[in-house]
Structure formats: structure tokens, C-alpha cells
């Protein structure tokens, strides 16, 4: 028996939290990689200009191209790292059969694969957090060791209810609010907001509201349907408002906030409390990835990699350790800035 083996020989069960990417996989579906550290994106604004009338002898009239603005951003660097020390290759891994006879070399290869999987999931969680921030605030706060920046996409479609308009008040009208906001997005953003993502507390108030229940109880006309169903990407499908052609979702995804107060990390919701977002399933948002520049330890030459994930490794001799690093430079960009709306309703 290896001297570094755990005292108990019972197989350990490794249970890693699933990576939920409802917001990223629903809206930020386009991926673009760049050969440069900064990225250029075209941010579009809706326009309803009509073609001009012209006299047949004039031929045509030039119209100004005002459809988009090109902006340059530098994606933040994400680079989690895991160490492998000498004793890690001598003792039994979690879940490994104590009589497997796995060699240190085999164990090193297996551990490398597991470490890279864990690093990739950490980056995926960060990407989902970034997408949620952009969707619900229109901004991206980049806070980490040695960095504290804000990327503002100039998002203005925000509503804050108060007084008797709050959905917790019996005199409010949530269905009318959704209809008005949906029409506003259609006019300004030129898209149909057919999805509504609500925080948990908003869902509870919404489905228990008298006017909502009255509408949903009208089964003969089938104006709306409440049919909660868990989805594989961490969201819950609540139902559909047929009159608006809108599906209602609840998203309970969470993240560990270890940067606001590093001494006291807290678990927070990706969808802020009291909040909802109206968005389109046809949204054309993009996950942009800047290039990563590394140095070859043998040749000591710099080289640049264009990819969504860039693995790297380094070694230290005192004490002996190998570090595995996964680099990524993600930046979610809402290309159509007026194509969704965020409201605080409680």
C-alpha cells in the first residue's frame, strides 16, 4: 500500500457541481476568435428608415449608413491554474481502485486530463457569469487581482417599478406591463421579445398574482399555460403567455462571489432578485475571444494562439511541482443593444 494513500480505503466519490450555461447557450451563441488581444465588434442600433422616393430621371439617392458603430474592446484574461506535486503521483487518486497498480506516469496523465476538465469548467462558469452581467446590467465588471475595470455597452432599456405598480401590489397589472415592454422592444430593437427570464422571487409573485391566475385559468381560450418543467441547462420552464407569444423561464443559477469581499465569499444568484429580462430567442449576441500570447520554455520565444481555450504548463523545482494553466480571453458582446429589456418589478 502506498504510504501516501488515505487512511480510509473506501472509494471517494468526486461530485462536481454541474456547469449551467442557460444564458450563454441561449443568447451568446456566436463564437469569434481573434488573432489580436483586442477585438473589434459592430454594435447595432435599430432603424426603420424607408427607401426614399426619387424622380425617374434622378436615378437614386444616397442614404447614410447609420446602422452600427464599430467599437474596440480588450477582453479580460481568465487563467485558472492547478498544481501537481510529486506526492500526488504516488498516492491513490480519488475513486481509484487501491489495487489498480497504476504507475506514476499513468496517474500523471489521468490527473492532467481531470485538471484540464476542472479548469475548463471554471472558465465556463466565469463566462456564464459574464453573460448574465451583460444581460441584466448592460455592463461587465472585471474585478480580480490587480484589475478593477468596467466595460459599459450603453444599455438603456431599463425599467424600475414603484408604488402600486409593483407586482407585489394587488392593483398592479403584470400582464399589461409585459405587453407594453414587449412592444417597446419591438419598436426600438426590431425584434420580438418572446422570452421572459425571471428571478425566483419574481416567479412566485407572478404566478400567484390575481390577474395572472385569472388569465391562466381561462382554459377554453387558452390565453396562457403554466407548466413548470426543469431544463437540462439549469433553467426551469414556467409556462407560456399565448396572447404575447412569450415563454416564461426561471433561472436559479448561482456563482461564488469571492471578489467583492475575499475574506467572506458568498453565493449569489446570476439573475438579480426582483428582476426580469425580456429577450428574443433570435438574439444575435457574440462570445468574442482575444488571442493569448505565451512563451515557449525551450526556445524562450513568444507565440500567439487564437482559440477559446489555451492550455499551458510550467514546472518548479523547489518543491518539485508542475502547474497546469488554462488561458482564455472571453468577452460577451450584445451586438444588438436595444433588443432586450430589463425591469425591476418588486
C-alpha positions, 0 to 999 in steps of 0.5 A, a space after each residue: 500500500 502506498 504510504 501516501 494513500 488515505 487512511 480510509 480505503 473506501 472509494 471517494 466519490 468526486 461530485 462536481 457541481 454541474 456547469 449551467 450555461 442557460 444564458 450563454 447557450 441561449 443568447 451568446 451563441 456566436 463564437 469569434 476568435 481573434 488573432 489580436 488581444 483586442 477585438 473589434 465588434 459592430 454594435 447595432 442600433 435599430 432603424 426603420 428608415 424607408 427607401 426614399 422616393 426619387 424622380 425617374 430621371 434622378 436615378 437614386 439617392 444616397 442614404 447614410 449608413 447609420 446602422 452600427 458603430 464599430 467599437 474596440 474592446 480588450 477582453 479580460 484574461 481568465 487563467 485558472 491554474 492547478 498544481 501537481 506535486 510529486 506526492 500526488 503521483 504516488 498516492 491513490 487518486 480519488 475513486 481509484 481502485 487501491 489495487 489498480 497498480 497504476 504507475 506514476 506516469 499513468 496517474 500523471 496523465 489521468 490527473 492532467 486530463 481531470 485538471 484540464 476538465 476542472 479548469 475548463 469548467 471554471 472558465 465556463 462558469 466565469 463566462 456564464 457569469 459574464 453573460 448574465 452581467 451583460 444581460 441584466 446590467 448592460 455592463 461587465 465588471 472585471 474585478 480580480 487581482 490587480 484589475 478593477 475595470 468596467 466595460 459599459 455597452 450603453 444599455 438603456 432599456 431599463 425599467 424600475 417599478 414603484 408604488 402600486 405598480 409593483 407586482 407585489 401590489 394587488 392593483 398592479 397589472 403584470 400582464 399589461 406591463 409585459 405587453 407594453 415592454 414587449 412592444 417597446 422592444 419591438 419598436 426600438 430593437 426590431 425584434 420580438 421579445 418572446 422570452 421572459 427570464 425571471 428571478 425566483 422571487 419574481 416567479 412566485 409573485 407572478 404566478 400567484 398574482 390575481 390577474 395572472 391566475 385569472 388569465 391562466 385559468 381561462 382554459 377554453 381560450 387558452 390565453 396562457 399555460 403554466 407548466 413548470 418543467 426543469 431544463 437540462 441547462 439549469 433553467 426551469 420552464 414556467 409556462 407560456 403567455 399565448 396572447 404575447 407569444 412569450 415563454 416564461 423561464 426561471 433561472 436559479 443559477 448561482 456563482 461564488 462571489 469571492 471578489 467583492 469581499 475575499 475574506 467572506 465569499 458568498 453565493 449569489 444568484 446570476 439573475 438579480 432578485 426582483 428582476 426580469 429580462 425580456 429577450 428574443 430567442 433570435 438574439 444575435 449576441 457574440 462570445 468574442 475571444 482575444 488571442 493569448 500570447 505565451 512563451 515557449 520554455 525551450 526556445 524562450 520565444 513568444 507565440 500567439 494562439 487564437 482559440 477559446 481555450 489555451 492550455 499551458 504548463 510550467 514546472 518548479 523545482 523547489 518543491 518539485 511541482 508542475 502547474 497546469 494553466 488554462 488561458 482564455 480571453 472571453 468577452 460577451 458582446 450584445 451586438 444588438 443593444 436595444 433588443 432586450 429589456 430589463 425591469 425591476 418589478 418588486 
